[in-house]
Amino acid sequence: MIVLNVNDKKDQKIETFPYKGKPLGVKNVWIRWLSQAGPEGAPEYGLRFFTIGPEGEIPFITTYITRPCTF
């Protein structure tokens, strides 16, 4: 498995992201892949860094952030 630093990867804007085998629409979201485990093309297996812009949405994430924050 290859593991990368978050600063070594560039954001990629995404319009959909697979969840339980189905592509779900996302809004104002970027992703950085930090590791990939499992078979190629299986995005459910890997460490991801999501950036959610203003009024952005990821339907399968149930945590709501009401103000800008840094983790």
MOCORBEL-V68756 format. One line per field, one symbol per residue. psi: psi as a letter, one per 20 degrees, with the letter a starting at -180 (. if undefined). burial: + if it has 24 or more other ideal C-beta (glycine too) atoms within 12 Angstrom, else -. A space follows every 10 residues. Layout:
BEGIN
psi=???
burial=???
END
This chain:
BEGIN
psi=pppqqhiiqq qppqhqppol jppppqplpq qpphqpqaqp jmiinrpqoq porpkqpohi pjpppiqqrp .
burial=---------- ---+--+--- -----+--+- +++------- --+--+-+-+ ++-----+-- ---------- -
END
